[in-house]
């Protein structure tokens, strides 16, 4: 066995010039690492089911919590942080057709054995480089396809396409860009993940801040809020000179989303009020309607999955199926992201 020398360096709470110099670098690196982890976990979660379904972001949240806790423990022990989730797992799932949790546990045990038994690691290192290179060409080619499928689910959004394309190009060009800087900045810019991740974060923040015509409504999720949301959407359509047909389409989509959320709310005690935030963002000839509800993890099911399996889910009653059919007909795209304590429903409606 090849075990490292055990020892703990202890705490150093002297916040000198070295600390403040390295702090921004560590913040940027960890921020981009978390962005990468979100993408990897989303791709892995989607590939873990045989039938296509919406990403359950509660699983993504759990994975991020584990990754964050591991990073904190690594810092306290004075060692390198644990590896972030690796999206290449998706390719392995595609090759083998196996996404069992027990297989992942055994793979983790094998990785730990490789780290402690040098002979086992030597066997892996002995694999010829051309063979490893050929395998990685196939793996990363398939990984690119899986990532593209996750990003461009449904109609292509020009903003999302621009952010994805520019971030990817800047990430791949990180080696060339690093030559424009010296010292620590050169090492930071030369990192593909840091450059691409920061480009994605910066462009996303810029597009969100540039949405000057974005309108927002805050209210409670209840039956009495239905006319309030309807009036909010009607005022937006009138202010932006929508036709009566487009206005009615937007109102119908907002009403059906509210009804689907209220359906789960009715099974909860009436005294438990949930806050709701409705946001409309103009996007050329369409609008994005986003409804955010503090769910307290009370809502069961996913509207996006109901639309995907419409007619196959026998648990849905006729009235529920009608509501989902209306939503599918009048909205060009529906996304339902479920987090712990939060439900976010995004719909694209043509003008």
C-alpha positions as CSV (number, residue, x, y, z in Angstrom):
1,X,0.0,0.0,0.0
2,X,1.0,3.6,-0.6
3,X,-0.5,5.7,2.1
4,X,0.4,9.4,2.4
5,X,2.1,10.8,5.5
6,X,-0.7,11.7,7.9
7,X,-0.5,15.2,9.4
8,X,-2.6,18.3,9.9
9,X,-1.1,21.7,9.1
10,X,-3.5,23.5,11.5
11,X,-5.2,26.9,11.1
12,X,-3.6,30.1,10.0
13,X,-5.8,33.1,10.7
14,X,-3.3,35.8,9.7
15,X,-5.1,37.5,6.8
16,X,-2.1,39.0,5.2
17,X,-1.4,40.2,1.7
18,X,-1.1,36.7,0.4
19,X,-4.6,35.8,1.6
20,X,-6.3,38.9,0.0
21,X,-4.4,38.3,-3.2
22,X,-5.5,34.7,-3.6
23,X,-9.1,35.2,-2.3
24,X,-10.5,36.6,-5.6
25,X,-8.8,33.7,-7.5
26,X,-10.3,31.1,-5.2
27,X,-13.7,32.7,-5.4
28,X,-13.7,32.7,-9.2
29,X,-12.4,29.1,-9.4
30,X,-14.9,27.8,-6.9
31,X,-17.8,29.7,-8.6
32,X,-17.0,28.3,-12.0
33,X,-16.5,24.8,-10.4
34,X,-20.0,25.0,-9.0
35,X,-21.4,26.1,-12.4
36,X,-19.7,23.1,-13.9
37,X,-21.1,20.9,-11.2
38,X,-24.6,22.1,-11.9
39,X,-24.3,21.3,-15.6
40,X,-22.7,17.9,-14.9
41,X,-25.2,16.9,-12.3
42,X,-28.1,17.9,-14.6
43,X,-26.7,15.8,-17.5
44,X,-26.1,12.8,-15.2
45,X,-29.6,13.1,-13.7
46,X,-31.3,13.2,-17.1
47,X,-29.3,10.2,-18.4
48,X,-30.1,8.1,-15.3
49,X,-33.6,7.4,-16.6
50,X,-34.5,5.2,-19.5
51,X,-37.5,7.4,-20.4
52,X,-36.9,11.1,-21.0
53,X,-38.0,13.2,-18.1
54,X,-37.5,16.7,-16.7
55,X,-34.4,17.3,-14.6
56,X,-35.3,17.0,-10.9
57,X,-33.2,19.9,-9.5
58,X,-33.7,18.6,-6.0
59,X,-31.2,15.8,-6.9
60,X,-28.9,18.5,-8.3
61,X,-29.2,20.5,-5.1
62,X,-28.3,17.4,-3.1
63,X,-25.2,16.8,-5.2
64,X,-24.1,20.4,-4.8
65,X,-24.5,20.2,-1.0
66,X,-22.3,17.1,-1.0
67,X,-19.7,18.7,-3.2
68,X,-19.7,21.9,-1.1
69,X,-19.4,19.9,2.2
70,X,-16.5,17.9,0.7
71,X,-14.7,21.1,-0.4
72,X,-15.1,22.6,3.1
73,X,-13.8,19.5,4.8
74,X,-10.9,19.3,2.4
75,X,-10.0,22.9,3.2
76,X,-10.1,22.2,7.0
77,X,-7.8,19.2,6.5
78,X,-5.4,21.2,4.4
79,X,-5.7,19.0,1.3
80,X,-6.8,19.3,-2.3
81,X,-10.6,19.6,-2.7
82,X,-12.6,16.6,-3.9
83,X,-13.3,16.2,-7.6
84,X,-16.5,17.8,-9.0
85,X,-19.1,15.5,-10.5
86,X,-17.8,14.2,-13.9
87,X,-20.3,14.4,-16.8
88,X,-18.3,11.7,-18.6
89,X,-20.4,9.3,-16.5
90,X,-23.2,9.9,-19.0
91,X,-21.1,8.4,-21.7
92,X,-20.5,5.3,-19.6
93,X,-24.2,5.0,-19.0
94,X,-24.8,5.3,-22.8
95,X,-22.2,2.5,-23.5
96,X,-23.4,0.1,-20.8
97,X,-27.0,1.0,-20.3
98,X,-26.4,0.8,-16.5
99,X,-27.3,3.7,-14.2
100,X,-27.6,1.8,-10.9
101,X,-26.5,3.6,-7.8
102,X,-24.7,0.5,-6.6
103,X,-22.5,0.5,-9.6
104,X,-21.4,4.0,-8.7
105,X,-20.6,2.9,-5.2
106,X,-18.4,0.1,-6.5
107,X,-16.7,2.5,-8.9
108,X,-15.9,4.8,-6.0
109,X,-14.4,2.0,-4.0
110,X,-12.3,1.0,-7.0
111,X,-11.1,4.6,-7.3
112,X,-10.1,4.6,-3.6
113,X,-8.3,1.3,-4.0
114,X,-6.3,2.7,-7.0
115,X,-5.2,5.7,-4.8
116,X,-3.8,3.4,-2.0
117,X,-2.5,0.5,-4.0
118,X,0.3,1.7,-6.3
119,X,0.5,-1.6,-8.2
120,X,-3.2,-1.2,-9.3
121,X,-2.5,2.4,-10.4
122,X,0.6,1.2,-12.3
123,X,-1.6,-1.1,-14.4
124,X,-3.8,1.8,-15.4
125,X,-0.8,4.0,-16.2
126,X,0.7,1.2,-18.4
127,X,-2.1,1.6,-20.9
128,X,-0.6,3.0,-24.2
129,X,-1.3,6.7,-24.7
130,X,-2.7,6.3,-28.2
131,X,-5.3,3.9,-26.9
132,X,-6.3,6.3,-24.1
133,X,-6.4,9.2,-26.6
134,X,-8.7,7.3,-29.0
135,X,-11.0,6.4,-26.2
136,X,-11.2,10.0,-25.1
137,X,-12.0,11.2,-28.6
138,X,-15.1,9.0,-28.6
139,X,-16.0,9.9,-25.0
140,X,-15.8,13.7,-25.3
141,X,-17.5,13.6,-28.7
142,X,-20.5,11.8,-27.2
143,X,-20.3,14.1,-24.1
144,X,-20.6,17.2,-26.4
145,X,-23.7,15.8,-27.9
146,X,-25.3,15.1,-24.5
147,X,-24.5,18.6,-23.3
148,X,-25.9,20.2,-26.5
149,X,-29.1,18.2,-26.0
150,X,-29.5,19.5,-22.4
151,X,-28.8,23.1,-23.4
152,X,-31.0,23.2,-26.5
153,X,-34.1,21.3,-25.2
154,X,-37.1,22.7,-27.1
155,X,-37.0,25.7,-29.4
156,X,-33.6,27.4,-29.7
157,X,-33.4,30.6,-27.7
158,X,-31.0,33.1,-29.4
159,X,-29.7,34.4,-26.0
160,X,-29.0,31.0,-24.7
161,X,-27.4,29.9,-28.0
162,X,-25.2,33.0,-27.9
163,X,-24.1,32.5,-24.3
164,X,-23.4,28.8,-24.9
165,X,-21.5,29.4,-28.1
166,X,-19.4,32.3,-26.9
167,X,-18.5,30.6,-23.6
168,X,-17.5,27.5,-25.4
169,X,-15.3,29.3,-27.9
170,X,-13.6,31.4,-25.1
171,X,-13.1,28.3,-23.0
172,X,-11.4,26.5,-25.9
173,X,-9.3,29.6,-26.7
174,X,-8.1,29.9,-23.0
175,X,-4.6,28.8,-23.9
176,X,-4.2,31.5,-26.5
177,X,-5.8,34.2,-24.3
178,X,-3.4,33.4,-21.4
179,X,-0.5,34.7,-23.5
180,X,-2.0,38.2,-23.2
181,X,-1.4,38.3,-19.4
182,X,1.4,37.7,-17.0
183,X,1.8,36.0,-13.6
184,X,-1.2,34.7,-11.8
185,X,-3.6,36.3,-14.2
186,X,-2.1,34.2,-17.0
187,X,-2.7,31.0,-15.1
188,X,-6.2,32.0,-14.3
189,X,-7.2,33.0,-17.8
190,X,-5.4,29.9,-19.2
191,X,-7.8,27.6,-17.3
192,X,-10.6,26.5,-19.7
193,X,-13.2,26.0,-17.0
194,X,-12.5,29.4,-15.4
195,X,-12.6,31.3,-18.7
196,X,-15.6,29.6,-20.1
197,X,-17.5,29.6,-16.8
198,X,-16.9,33.3,-16.1
199,X,-17.9,34.2,-19.6
200,X,-21.2,32.3,-19.1
201,X,-21.8,33.9,-15.7
202,X,-21.0,37.4,-17.0
203,X,-23.2,37.1,-20.2
204,X,-26.1,35.7,-18.2
205,X,-25.9,38.5,-15.7
206,X,-25.7,41.1,-18.5
207,X,-28.8,39.7,-20.3
208,X,-30.8,39.6,-17.1
209,X,-29.8,43.2,-16.2
210,X,-30.6,44.4,-19.7
211,X,-34.2,43.3,-19.5
212,X,-35.5,46.8,-18.8
213,X,-39.1,45.9,-20.0
214,X,-39.3,43.0,-17.5
215,X,-42.4,43.2,-15.3
216,X,-42.9,41.5,-12.0
217,X,-45.9,40.7,-9.8
218,X,-45.7,39.5,-6.2
219,X,-48.7,37.9,-4.5
220,X,-49.9,34.7,-2.7
221,X,-50.7,31.4,-4.3
222,X,-54.5,31.1,-3.8
223,X,-57.7,31.1,-5.7
224,X,-58.1,34.8,-5.1
225,X,-54.8,35.4,-7.0
226,X,-56.1,34.1,-10.3
227,X,-57.8,37.4,-11.3
228,X,-54.8,39.3,-10.1
229,X,-52.4,37.4,-12.3
230,X,-54.8,37.5,-15.2
231,X,-55.1,41.3,-14.9
232,X,-51.3,41.6,-14.7
233,X,-50.8,39.6,-17.9
234,X,-53.6,41.6,-19.7
235,X,-51.9,44.9,-18.8
236,X,-48.6,43.6,-20.1
237,X,-50.2,42.6,-23.4
238,X,-51.9,45.9,-23.8
239,X,-48.8,47.9,-23.0
240,X,-46.8,46.0,-25.7
241,X,-49.6,46.2,-28.3
242,X,-50.4,42.5,-28.5
243,X,-53.3,41.3,-30.6
244,X,-56.4,40.0,-28.9
245,X,-55.4,36.5,-30.0
246,X,-51.9,36.7,-28.5
247,X,-53.3,38.4,-25.4
248,X,-55.8,35.6,-24.8
249,X,-53.1,33.0,-25.4
250,X,-50.9,34.5,-22.8
251,X,-53.8,34.7,-20.3
252,X,-54.8,31.1,-20.9
253,X,-51.2,29.9,-20.3
254,X,-51.0,31.9,-17.1
255,X,-54.3,30.5,-15.9
256,X,-53.4,26.9,-16.6
257,X,-50.1,27.1,-14.8
258,X,-51.8,28.6,-11.8
259,X,-54.5,25.9,-11.8
260,X,-51.8,23.2,-12.0
261,X,-50.0,24.7,-9.0
262,X,-53.2,25.3,-7.1
263,X,-54.2,21.6,-7.6
264,X,-51.4,20.5,-5.4
265,X,-51.9,23.4,-3.0
266,X,-55.5,22.3,-2.3
267,X,-54.3,19.2,-0.6
268,X,-52.4,21.3,2.0
269,X,-53.9,23.0,5.0
270,X,-55.5,26.4,4.1
271,X,-53.5,28.4,6.6
272,X,-50.2,27.6,4.8
273,X,-49.9,30.5,2.4
274,X,-47.3,30.3,-0.3
275,X,-45.7,33.4,-2.0
276,X,-45.8,33.7,-5.7
277,X,-43.7,35.8,-8.1
278,X,-44.8,36.2,-11.7
279,X,-42.3,37.7,-14.2
280,X,-42.8,38.4,-17.9
281,X,-39.8,39.1,-20.2
282,X,-40.3,40.2,-23.8
283,X,-38.2,38.3,-26.3
284,X,-38.7,39.7,-29.8
285,X,-41.9,38.1,-31.1
286,X,-42.6,36.1,-28.0
287,X,-42.6,36.4,-24.2
288,X,-41.2,34.3,-21.4
289,X,-43.7,33.9,-18.5
290,X,-42.0,32.7,-15.3
291,X,-43.9,31.8,-12.2
292,X,-41.9,31.2,-9.0
293,X,-43.6,29.6,-6.0
294,X,-42.2,29.0,-2.5
295,X,-43.3,25.4,-2.5
296,X,-41.9,24.1,0.8
297,X,-41.5,20.9,-1.3
298,X,-45.3,20.3,-1.0
299,X,-46.1,20.0,-4.7
300,X,-46.0,16.6,-6.2
301,X,-45.4,15.9,-9.9
302,X,-43.9,18.0,-12.6
303,X,-45.9,19.9,-15.2
304,X,-43.3,19.4,-17.8
305,X,-43.5,15.6,-17.4
306,X,-47.3,15.7,-17.5
307,X,-47.1,17.3,-20.9
308,X,-44.5,14.8,-22.1
309,X,-46.5,11.8,-21.0
310,X,-50.0,13.2,-21.8
311,X,-52.4,10.4,-22.5
312,X,-50.0,7.8,-20.9
313,X,-50.4,8.8,-17.3
314,X,-53.5,7.1,-16.1
315,X,-53.3,8.9,-12.7
316,X,-54.4,12.1,-14.3
317,X,-58.1,12.8,-14.3
318,X,-59.9,14.0,-17.4
319,X,-60.0,17.6,-16.1
320,X,-56.3,17.6,-15.4
321,X,-55.5,16.2,-18.8
322,X,-57.6,19.0,-20.4
323,X,-55.6,21.6,-18.4
324,X,-52.3,20.1,-19.6
325,X,-53.5,19.9,-23.2
326,X,-54.5,23.5,-23.2
327,X,-51.1,24.4,-21.8
328,X,-49.2,22.3,-24.4
329,X,-51.3,23.9,-27.2
330,X,-50.9,27.5,-26.3
331,X,-47.3,27.5,-25.0
332,X,-44.4,26.9,-27.3
333,X,-42.2,25.7,-24.5
334,X,-42.8,24.7,-20.8
335,X,-40.1,24.1,-18.2
336,X,-40.8,23.1,-14.6
337,X,-37.8,23.2,-12.3
338,X,-38.4,21.7,-8.9
339,X,-36.0,22.6,-6.1
340,X,-36.3,22.0,-2.3
341,X,-38.6,24.8,-1.2
342,X,-39.1,26.3,-4.7
343,X,-41.0,25.6,-7.9
344,X,-40.1,27.5,-11.1
345,X,-42.4,27.2,-14.1
346,X,-41.2,28.9,-17.3
347,X,-43.4,29.2,-20.4
348,X,-42.7,30.7,-23.8
349,X,-45.8,32.2,-25.5
350,X,-45.8,33.6,-29.1
351,X,-47.1,37.1,-29.6
